[in-house]
Amino acid sequence: MELAFLYESFLEHRSVTTDTRKVKQNDLFFALKGPNFNGNAFAEKALEMGASYVIVDEPDVVKDDRYVLVEDVLTTLQALANLHRRTLGIPILAITGSNGKTTTKELVNAVMSKKYKTYATAGNLNNHIGIPLTLLAMDESIEFGIVEMGANHQKEIESYCRFTEPNYGLINNVGKAHLEGFGGFEGVKKGKGELYQYLFETNGIAFINSKNEHLMEMSPFESPILYGRNSDFYTAKFLKSDPFVTFIAGNEELVETKLIGDYNFDNILAALCIGKYFGVPSIAANQAIEQYDPTNNRSQIAKTNHNEVILDSYNANPTSMRAAIENFASLNKDNKVLILGDMYELGEESEAEHATIGAILHLLSDTEVVLIGKHMQAAFNECPTAKYFETKPEAVTYLEANPLKDKTILLKGSRGMGLETLMPLF
């Protein structure tokens, strides 16, 4: 009864929030709980700010009929999103992966929007709260939905699929990310593979990179849609990445992108494969890839007064770190500087994985290396020629005293390191 009532109210105003700082007139306010907050305590404030109803799960905060008491606020939010998703009845593509899933989502959205009215996950709203909010943001004008799913432990993707009900899915890769939560690399494969399992059980369709041995091994499908560098449903010919990816598309058209790193080529292939499957004209799809300009500190190039900086500081794990270093090493540039920060959430494998990165760095004879963070001590042990700083303030002091000029710089580290704050120094 509560769900039907809430959906009727939602359809009147089309706006929900979980944050009293963002309440608008006639919003539905969902009083979520977390380790350090309890939204029930802010229900009255939400009403004062204009919310039409507040959804709570603690009886003692209820004062009048504007309080909707439910058993659990989060599951109610997800159930409301599921009801809306079913009412819309549009095709939904779920995207997950260890590295580059946000870039892949943006590329797919760029390609698909050449033919359809699309809606894709905004920013990083890819978790248990962000995904239902993404679904609820779609209206009747939307023809195709793209939902990014992040995860750091097993059963998480499975839970998202239950209320998102995707018809299509893409795991762009599996790598050494969130090893602590997943319980190692095999745990990562199992956790990400929950998307394949859901699609398999519901007769959905998966898009799979046939050149990725892990993904092919994980696939339970008889006839997935395959893409790759040499054959299958969609293919293209990689030319170079110096610094931007350039390739020959499936229709023999030359495509010059604004994306750096050959690791982004597979993300491009995925987007073009999906576009082809849904009938987006090749020329329009290629144009979408050329026009896409990365933002949010993900493999974007910034030219300052003194240097050229590759800003890739949104996140990092052993797989993405290694790919970024190898791509940077291949660039035809002089005076290169690598500034790398800690990789988080690696658990007991952290020291070994940082040491492996250090061993790779030690082989780079023409690159200056700066390492920042407690975990990077293990990398420094393997690459003693690097400059090492346990904390970011120490690195700032050094860089202020030794300013970088006429350099090509790569900034790469986990989100918590916040390496983008070093940009004013360059």
C-alpha positions in Angstrom: 0.0 0.0 0.0 2.8 2.4 0.9 4.6 1.7 -2.4 1.5 2.4 -4.5 0.9 5.6 -2.6 4.5 6.7 -2.9 4.6 6.0 -6.6 1.4 8.1 -7.2 3.0 10.9 -5.3 6.3 10.5 -7.2 4.5 10.7 -10.5 3.0 14.1 -9.5 6.3 15.8 -8.9 9.1 13.5 -10.2 11.6 14.4 -7.6 13.2 12.4 -4.8 16.1 13.2 -2.5 18.1 11.7 0.4 19.8 14.9 1.4 18.1 17.7 3.4 20.6 20.1 1.9 19.0 19.5 -1.5 15.3 19.4 -0.7 13.0 21.1 -3.2 9.3 21.9 -3.0 7.2 18.7 -3.0 10.1 16.3 -3.0 9.9 12.8 -1.5 12.5 12.6 1.2 14.0 9.2 1.9 15.5 9.1 5.4 18.4 6.8 4.8 20.8 5.5 7.4 24.5 5.1 7.2 27.5 4.4 9.5 27.7 8.1 10.5 24.2 9.4 9.9 20.5 8.7 10.4 18.1 10.4 8.0 15.2 9.8 10.4 16.6 12.6 12.6 16.2 15.1 9.6 12.7 14.1 8.5 11.1 17.1 10.2 13.6 19.5 8.7 12.9 18.1 5.3 9.2 18.8 5.7 10.0 22.3 6.8 12.1 22.8 3.7 9.2 21.8 1.4 9.1 18.0 1.1 5.7 16.6 0.5 6.3 13.4 2.3 9.2 11.9 4.3 9.8 8.1 4.2 11.1 6.9 7.6 11.6 3.6 9.3 11.6 4.7 13.0 8.1 5.0 14.5 9.1 7.5 17.2 9.8 10.2 14.6 6.3 10.0 13.0 4.2 13.1 13.8 1.5 13.3 11.2 0.3 11.8 7.9 3.2 13.4 6.0 5.4 10.7 7.5 5.3 7.4 5.6 6.5 4.7 7.9 8.1 1.7 6.2 10.1 -1.3 7.4 13.3 -0.2 5.7 13.8 3.1 3.8 16.6 1.8 1.5 14.7 -1.2 0.3 11.6 1.0 -0.2 13.6 3.4 -2.4 14.9 0.5 -4.4 11.4 -1.0 -4.7 10.0 2.4 -5.9 12.8 2.5 -8.5 12.0 -1.0 -9.6 8.3 -0.2 -10.0 9.2 2.9 -12.1 11.6 0.8 -14.2 8.9 -1.7 -14.9 6.3 1.0 -15.7 8.7 2.6 -18.2 9.5 -0.8 -19.8 12.5 0.5 -21.7 15.6 -1.4 -22.5 18.3 -1.0 -19.8 22.0 -1.7 -20.3 24.0 -2.4 -17.1 27.7 -1.7 -17.2 30.3 -2.8 -14.6 34.0 -3.6 -14.6 37.2 -3.0 -12.6 38.6 -0.1 -14.7 37.1 2.4 -17.0 33.5 1.6 -16.6 32.5 5.3 -16.2 34.4 6.2 -19.4 32.7 3.3 -21.1 29.3 4.4 -19.9 29.9 7.9 -21.2 31.1 6.5 -24.6 28.0 4.2 -24.9 25.8 7.1 -24.0 27.4 9.4 -26.6 27.0 6.7 -29.3 23.5 5.7 -28.4 22.2 9.3 -28.1 22.9 9.7 -31.8 19.8 7.7 -32.5 17.8 7.4 -29.2 16.8 9.6 -26.3 19.0 8.2 -23.6 19.6 8.6 -19.9 22.8 7.4 -18.2 24.1 7.3 -14.7 25.2 10.8 -13.7 28.7 11.2 -12.2 29.5 8.3 -9.8 25.9 7.5 -8.7 26.7 3.8 -9.2 25.9 2.3 -5.8 22.9 1.1 -3.7 21.6 4.6 -3.4 22.8 6.1 -6.7 21.3 3.4 -8.9 17.7 3.7 -7.7 18.0 7.5 -8.0 19.3 7.0 -11.6 16.2 4.9 -12.5 13.9 7.4 -10.9 15.4 10.2 -12.9 14.3 8.6 -16.2 10.9 9.7 -17.6 8.6 8.6 -20.4 10.7 10.4 -23.0 13.7 8.1 -22.4 14.1 5.3 -25.0 17.3 3.7 -23.6 18.7 3.6 -20.1 22.4 3.1 -19.2 23.1 2.1 -15.6 26.6 2.0 -14.2 27.1 -0.5 -11.4 30.1 -0.2 -9.0 30.9 -2.9 -6.5 33.5 -3.7 -3.9 32.2 -7.0 -2.6 30.4 -10.1 -3.8 26.5 -10.2 -4.1 26.5 -6.4 -4.6 25.9 -6.6 -8.4 23.4 -9.3 -7.9 21.4 -7.1 -5.6 21.4 -4.2 -8.0 20.2 -6.4 -10.9 17.2 -7.5 -8.8 15.7 -4.0 -8.9 17.3 -2.7 -12.0 16.3 -5.7 -14.1 18.7 -5.0 -17.0 18.0 -6.5 -20.4 21.6 -6.0 -21.6 24.9 -6.0 -19.9 28.6 -5.3 -20.3 31.6 -6.1 -18.1 34.3 -4.1 -19.7 37.1 -5.9 -17.8 38.1 -7.5 -14.5 41.2 -6.4 -12.7 42.8 -6.1 -9.3 40.4 -3.7 -7.8 38.8 -3.8 -4.4 40.8 -7.0 -3.6 40.1 -6.5 0.1 36.3 -6.5 -0.2 36.1 -9.2 -3.0 38.6 -11.5 -1.4 41.2 -11.6 -4.2 41.1 -11.6 -7.9 39.0 -14.7 -8.2 36.5 -13.0 -5.9 36.5 -10.0 -8.3 35.6 -12.3 -11.2 32.8 -13.9 -9.2 31.4 -10.6 -8.1 31.5 -8.9 -11.5 30.2 -12.1 -13.0 26.9 -11.8 -11.1 25.8 -9.5 -14.0 26.4 -12.3 -16.5 24.6 -14.8 -14.3 21.5 -12.5 -14.0 21.4 -12.0 -17.7 21.8 -15.7 -18.4 18.9 -16.5 -16.0 16.6 -13.9 -17.5 17.4 -14.5 -21.2 19.3 -11.2 -21.4 22.1 -10.3 -23.8 25.7 -9.7 -22.9 28.3 -7.8 -25.0 31.7 -9.4 -24.4 35.2 -8.6 -25.5 36.3 -11.9 -27.1 40.0 -11.0 -26.7 39.6 -10.9 -22.9 40.3 -14.4 -21.7 38.8 -13.8 -18.2 35.5 -12.5 -19.6 35.2 -15.4 -22.1 35.9 -17.8 -19.3 33.3 -16.2 -17.1 30.6 -16.2 -19.8 27.7 -18.7 -19.4 26.2 -17.7 -22.7 25.9 -19.7 -25.9 25.6 -16.7 -28.2 26.8 -13.4 -26.6 27.5 -10.4 -28.8 31.2 -10.4 -29.3 33.6 -7.5 -30.1 37.3 -7.5 -30.4 40.3 -6.2 -32.2 40.3 -8.6 -35.1 37.0 -10.3 -35.7 33.5 -11.0 -34.3 30.4 -8.8 -34.3 32.3 -5.5 -34.2 36.0 -4.9 -34.8 38.3 -2.0 -35.6 42.0 -1.5 -36.2 44.1 0.2 -33.5 46.7 2.6 -35.0 48.3 4.6 -32.2 48.0 6.3 -28.9 50.4 9.2 -28.9 48.9 10.6 -26.8 45.4 10.2 -28.3 43.8 7.0 -29.5 43.5 6.8 -33.3 42.0 3.9 -35.1 40.3 2.6 -38.3 36.6 1.9 -37.5 34.6 -1.0 -38.8 33.4 1.0 -41.8 37.1 1.8 -42.7 36.8 5.4 -41.4 39.7 7.0 -39.7 38.7 8.1 -36.2 40.8 10.4 -34.1 39.7 10.6 -30.4 40.4 12.8 -27.4 41.1 9.8 -25.3 44.6 8.9 -24.2 45.9 5.3 -23.5 45.5 2.2 -25.6 43.6 0.7 -22.7 40.7 3.0 -23.7 40.5 1.3 -27.1 38.6 -1.6 -25.7 36.1 0.8 -24.1 35.7 2.4 -27.5 35.1 -0.9 -29.2 32.4 -1.8 -26.6 30.5 1.4 -27.3 30.7 1.0 -31.1 29.6 -2.6 -30.8 26.6 -1.7 -28.8 25.8 1.1 -31.2 26.0 -1.3 -34.1 23.7 -3.8 -32.4 21.1 -1.1 -31.8 21.3 0.3 -35.3 23.2 3.5 -34.8 24.7 4.5 -38.2 28.4 3.9 -38.3 29.3 7.5 -39.3 27.2 8.9 -36.5 28.7 6.5 -34.0 32.3 7.3 -35.0 31.5 11.0 -34.8 30.3 10.5 -31.2 33.6 8.8 -30.3 35.6 11.7 -31.9 33.5 14.3 -30.1 33.7 12.7 -26.6 36.0 14.8 -24.3 36.9 13.1 -21.0 36.4 15.0 -17.8 36.4 14.3 -14.0 40.1 13.7 -13.7 39.8 10.5 -15.9 42.7 10.4 -18.5 42.3 14.0 -19.4 45.1 16.3 -20.6 45.6 19.7 -19.1 48.1 22.2 -20.5 49.3 24.6 -17.9 51.6 27.6 -18.3 54.7 25.4 -17.8 53.7 21.7 -18.4 51.4 19.2 -20.0 49.6 17.1 -17.4 47.8 13.8 -17.9 45.3 13.9 -15.0 44.2 10.4 -14.1 43.6 10.8 -10.4 40.0 9.7 -10.1 41.0 6.2 -9.0 43.7 3.6 -9.2 44.3 -0.1 -8.7 47.1 -2.4 -9.8 45.6 -3.1 -13.2 44.8 0.5 -14.1 48.1 1.7 -12.6 50.2 -0.7 -14.7 48.3 0.2 -17.9 48.7 3.9 -17.2 52.5 3.6 -16.6 53.0 1.4 -19.7 51.1 3.8 -21.9 52.9 6.8 -20.4 56.3 5.1 -21.1 55.3 4.6 -24.7 54.6 8.3 -25.3 57.0 10.0 -27.7 57.7 12.8 -25.2 60.8 14.2 -23.6 61.1 15.2 -19.9 58.5 12.8 -18.5 57.5 12.8 -14.8 55.4 10.1 -13.1 53.7 11.2 -9.9 51.9 8.3 -8.3 49.9 7.9 -5.1 48.8 5.0 -3.0 46.3 2.4 -4.3 43.7 1.6 -1.7 41.5 -1.3 -0.8 44.1 -4.0 -1.6 44.0 -5.7 1.8 46.8 -8.1 2.5 48.0 -7.9 -1.1 48.7 -4.2 -0.8 52.5 -4.5 -0.1 53.1 -7.0 -2.9 51.1 -5.1 -5.5 52.8 -1.8 -4.7 56.2 -3.6 -4.9 55.2 -4.9 -8.3 54.5 -1.4 -9.5 57.9 -0.3 -8.1 59.7 -3.0 -10.1 58.0 -1.8 -13.2 59.0 1.8 -12.5 62.6 0.7 -11.9 62.8 -0.3 -15.6 62.0 3.2 -16.8 65.3 4.9 -17.5 64.1 8.1 -19.0 61.3 9.1 -16.5 61.5 10.9 -13.3 59.3 9.2 -10.6 57.7 10.8 -7.5 55.9 8.4 -5.1 53.4 9.6 -2.5 51.8 7.7 0.4 52.5 5.1 3.0 51.7 2.2 0.7 54.1 3.5 -1.9 57.0 2.7 0.5 56.9 -0.8 -1.0 57.2 0.6 -4.5 60.1 2.8 -3.4 61.9 -0.2 -2.0 61.9 -1.6 -5.5 62.7 1.7 -7.2 65.1 3.6 -5.0 65.9 6.1 -7.7 62.4 7.6 -7.2 61.6 10.5 -4.9 59.5 9.2 -2.1 57.2 11.1 0.3 55.0 9.5 2.9 52.5 12.3 2.9 51.1 14.7 0.3 52.2 17.8 2.3 55.8 16.6 2.2 55.5 16.1 -1.6 54.0 19.6 -1.9 57.0 21.1 -0.1 59.4 19.4 -2.4 57.5 20.4 -5.6 57.3 24.0 -4.4 61.1 24.0 -3.9 61.8 22.2 -7.1 59.2 23.4 -9.6 58.5 21.3 -12.7 58.8 23.1 -16.1 58.6 21.9 -19.6 57.6 18.5 -18.5 55.0 15.9 -19.4 53.4 14.7 -16.2 51.2 11.8 -15.3 49.2 12.1 -12.0 47.7 8.7 -10.9 46.4 7.5 -7.6 43.4 6.4 -5.7 40.5 8.8 -5.1 41.4 9.2 -1.4 44.8 10.6 -2.3 43.3 13.6 -4.1 46.3 14.1 -6.3 44.4 16.6 -8.5 45.0 19.1 -5.7 48.7 19.2 -6.8 47.7 20.8 -10.1 48.3 24.5 -9.0 52.0 23.5 -8.5 52.4 22.8 -12.2 
